[in-house]
Amino acid sequence: MCFVCKCHISFYTPTIFEKLRKKNNVIRNLIRMRRTCETEYESTNVLNAKRILLFRRVKIAAANKNRKAKNARISRETKRSIKYPPTREEFRLYREKDSQGALYNIHILKLFFFFFFFFLQRDMHRQKFLYVNF
């Protein structure tokens, strides 16, 4: 039984209690623990929660700062594009990038359909045998 909050905790055995009695400062510290034995554990949890919250706040602040900077950069770029329309070279680069993206998507679709039909066929094949068995 724990001598701080009188709860039944197995690790507070009478022998340990007797040992602790000799060390007055240890007993004082244990009695100072508020209400239950778990307060120490809870306090560490609270500290961790505070740390996490602080970290989150810092992250959010950084994200906001980045967003503001990004917005400013975008507005600068849009102003520039209005002032100076893109050259033929820039247009060509944009078009090439677009076509590469489209090709990439087509390849992904091909793979998807290949696997889809492959597994579908395999399942149908399996079911044929199942029906024969039953």
C-alpha positions in Angstrom: 0.0 0.0 0.0 1.3 3.4 -0.9 1.8 5.7 2.1 1.3 8.9 0.1 -2.3 8.4 -1.1 -3.2 5.0 0.6 -3.8 3.3 -2.8 -2.9 -0.3 -3.2 0.3 -0.3 -5.2 2.4 -3.5 -4.9 5.8 -1.9 -5.3 5.4 0.2 -2.1 6.1 -2.7 0.3 6.5 -2.2 4.0 10.3 -3.1 3.9 10.9 -0.2 1.4 8.7 2.0 3.6 10.9 1.2 6.5 14.0 2.0 4.5 12.6 5.3 3.3 11.6 6.2 6.9 15.3 6.6 7.8 15.8 9.0 4.9 13.6 11.9 6.1 14.1 14.0 3.0 12.9 11.2 0.7 9.7 10.8 2.8 9.1 14.6 2.7 9.5 14.6 -1.0 7.1 11.7 -1.4 4.5 13.4 0.9 4.9 16.6 -1.1 3.7 14.8 -4.1 0.1 16.0 -4.5 -2.8 13.6 -3.9 -1.8 10.4 -5.7 1.4 8.6 -6.7 0.5 9.3 -10.4 1.0 13.1 -10.0 4.7 12.8 -10.9 3.8 10.9 -14.0 1.0 13.4 -14.8 3.4 16.3 -14.4 5.8 14.8 -16.9 2.9 14.3 -19.3 1.9 17.9 -18.8 5.5 19.0 -19.5 5.6 16.9 -22.7 2.2 18.3 -23.8 3.5 21.9 -23.2 6.6 21.1 -25.2 4.5 19.7 -28.0 2.2 22.7 -28.0 5.2 25.0 -28.0 6.7 23.1 -30.9 3.4 23.2 -32.8 3.1 26.9 -32.2 6.6 27.4 -33.6 5.8 25.3 -36.6 2.5 27.2 -37.2 4.3 30.5 -36.9 7.0 29.3 -39.4 4.3 28.0 -41.8 2.5 31.4 -41.6 5.7 33.2 -42.2 6.5 31.0 -45.2 2.9 31.4 -46.5 3.2 35.2 -46.3 6.6 35.1 -48.1 5.1 32.7 -50.7 2.1 35.0 -51.3 4.4 38.0 -51.6 6.6 36.0 -54.1 3.6 34.9 -56.1 2.2 38.5 -56.3 5.7 39.7 -57.4 5.7 37.0 -60.1 2.2 37.8 -61.4 3.1 41.5 -61.5 6.2 40.6 -63.5 4.2 38.3 -65.9 1.7 41.2 -66.5 4.5 43.6 -67.2 6.6 41.2 -69.3 4.6 38.5 -71.0 6.5 35.1 -71.3 8.9 34.7 -74.2 8.6 32.0 -76.9 11.4 30.0 -75.1 9.5 30.1 -71.8 6.3 29.0 -73.5 8.1 26.1 -75.1 9.5 25.0 -71.7 6.0 25.2 -70.2 4.6 23.1 -73.0 7.4 20.5 -72.6 6.8 20.2 -68.9 3.1 19.7 -69.5 3.6 17.0 -72.1 6.0 15.2 -69.8 3.5 15.2 -67.0 0.8 13.9 -69.4 3.1 11.0 -70.6 3.9 10.1 -67.0 0.1 10.0 -66.2 -0.5 7.8 -69.2 2.2 5.3 -68.1 0.7 5.1 -64.6 -2.8 4.4 -66.1 -1.3 1.7 -68.4 0.2 0.0 -65.4 -3.0 0.3 -63.4 -5.1 -1.3 -66.2 -2.5 -4.0 -66.7 -2.5 -5.1 -63.1 -6.3 -4.7 -62.8 -7.0 -7.0 -65.8 -4.3 -9.4 -64.8 -5.7 -9.9 -61.3 -9.3 -10.0 -62.6 -8.3 -12.7 -65.1 -6.6 -14.7 -62.4 -9.6 -14.5 -60.1 -11.9 -15.6 -62.9 -9.6 -18.5 -63.6 -9.6 -19.5 -59.9 -13.4 -19.2 -59.7 -13.8 -21.6 -62.6 -11.9 -24.2 -60.7 -13.8 -23.5 -57.6 -17.1 -24.0 -59.4 -15.8 -27.3 -60.8 -14.9 -28.5 -57.3 -18.2 -27.7 -55.8 
